[in-house]
Amino acid sequence: MKLTTTALLTLSTALMGCAIVHRPYAPPTTDNVSYFRVVGGSGLDIAEDYASVATFEEGDTCRRRYFLVAKEDFIFTPKIAMPKAEETSVSFVKIAANKSFSFVVYRDIRPFRACIPFGNFTPVAGLYYTARYTEGYDSCYLSLESSTVWFTSNPRRERLRRMVYTTALDEDSSFCRPAPSE
């Protein structure tokens, strides 16, 4: 079967369109919630131009990706800013409690080198979770802390299950799997 230039262009445009659609996250509407945010190594909120942060409808398989923060570096993609929870003045977002929650940070750490760490945990209702993103020359790391109030100076360190990136075919496909050591 011979494909024409027009057919190839149409196919590549359609596939590219699937890959660049960023769906914004919608917080749960129930009362059984926790609060979540991602900060950089300095402790400041991850800004829209610093990194993209996504979460998934299915935490264990990273299916159905939704963006909490999206950079404007993809074609036809508007910026998506992390919404603020009403109770705080920083960028915590409501997440469903007692349900597996996975998130990923997309960050370019140097030219032609990206860092895409995934984390997974099961939040407890009413707690505030802060994921801390740190990076070195050729690597990056996530850690997780929790507290009962958003402004504490003594957070509790939480276990963060490491996930491994997998290439997804579209926004509804699986983006991760548990790390081999998990």
N, C-alpha and C positions, 0 to 999 in steps of 0.2 A: 504494500500500500504506500503510495507516494503522497506526502503531505505538502501542501502548497505553503508559500511564505505567509499568506493571509491566515491559513489555518493554524500554523505554528504561532504566529503573533497573537491570535485570538486565544489559543490554549494557554500560552505563557501569561498573558494578561489576566485570564480567569484564575489561574493558579496563584499568581502574585496577589490578586485581590483577596483570595482566601487567606493568604498568609499574613496580610497586614491589617485585618480588621481587629480593632481593639475594643472589646466590649467593656464598658465601665462596670465596676462592682456595685451591687445593690445590697446594703446591709439587711440583716434579717429583721422581720417585723414582730417577732415574738419577744417576750420578756426574758427568756433564757439565753442571755448573751454574756460575752466577755468583750474585752477591748484589746485592740492590737495596733502596733505601729512598728515601723522599721527606722532605725537611726544609723547614722554612719559611725565610724570609730570615735569621732569627736563628741558624740552624744547629741548632735543636732539632727533634726528630722531630715530624711532623704528628700532633697528638693527635686522638683520636676525635671530639671536639666541634669541632675546627677546620676539617676538610675531609674529604671522602670521596675515596678513591683507588681506581681500578679498573684492571684489566688485561684482556687479551683472549686467547682461545685462538688466534686468527688475527691476528698482529701487523700485517700490511699492510692489512687491511680492518677491523680492530677488530670482528670478529665474536665472539660468545659472550663476553659481559662477565662478569667475576668481580671481586669487591671485595676489596681488601687491607685497606682501612679504610672503614667506612660509618658515617655519622652516623645518629642516631636521630630524624631529622626527617621521615621518611616514615611514613605510616600502616602499622601492622602490621609494621614492620621492626625487628628487634633490632639492637643495635650489633654490629659485626664489628670486632674489633681486629686490627691487623697482627701476625702471628705473628713471634716472634724466631727467627733461625737459631741453632742450638745453639752455634756457634763464637763468637758475639758477645754483648755485653750491651746492644746497641742494636737497634732494629727493622729489621734487614736481613732480607729474605726470599729464599729460594732461587728462582732463575728459570732456565729452560733456556738454555744457552749456544749460540752459533752459530745462532740462530734469531731472526727478526724479533720484536721485543718492543715493544709499544705500551702506553702508560699514559695516564691522564687524571686530573686533579685537579678536583674539583667544589667550588667555594668561593663563598659569598655575600660580595661585597666591600662592599656597602652595600644598603639596602632596595631591593628590586625590581631588583637588578643582580647577576648571577652571572658568575663567571669560570670558563671550562672549557677550560684549555689541554691539548692533547694533545702527546705526544712519542713518537718512535719511534727505535730504534737496534738494532743487533745486538751483543749482549754477547759478550765473549770469556771462555772458561772460566777460572774461578778468580779473576776480578777482582771488586772491590767497587765498585758504582756508586751514586752519590748524586745524585738529582735535586733541584735547589734551586728552590723555588717562591718568587717574589717578586711583590709587587703594588704598584701605584700607585693613584691616586685612581679611575681608570676603566679600568684594564688590569692584566694579570698576565703573568708570564713564567716559563718553565722554562729551566734550564740543567742540564748534566750533567757530572759529574766521575767519574773512576775512579782506583783505586789497587790495589796488590797486597795491602794490609792495610787493615782497617777503621778504624784510628785515625790515619792519616797526617795530617800538617799540610801536606803538599805534594802535593795531588791533581793529576791530569792532566785538563785540560779536554777533553771529548769533543764530537764533533759530534752534535747532536740534530736529527733530521728533524722538521720541523713538520707536523702533521696538522690537518685542519679538521673540526670537528664536523658531523655529519649526523644528522638525526632518525631514530632506529631504531623499528621497529614493535614489537619485543620484544627480550628479552635475547640472542637468537641472531642478530639482524640486525646490519647494519654500522652502526657509530657514527662512522666517520671516513673521510676520503679524504686523499690527499696534498695539501698546500698547492699552489696554482698555481705558485709559484716553484720548487718542488722538481723 
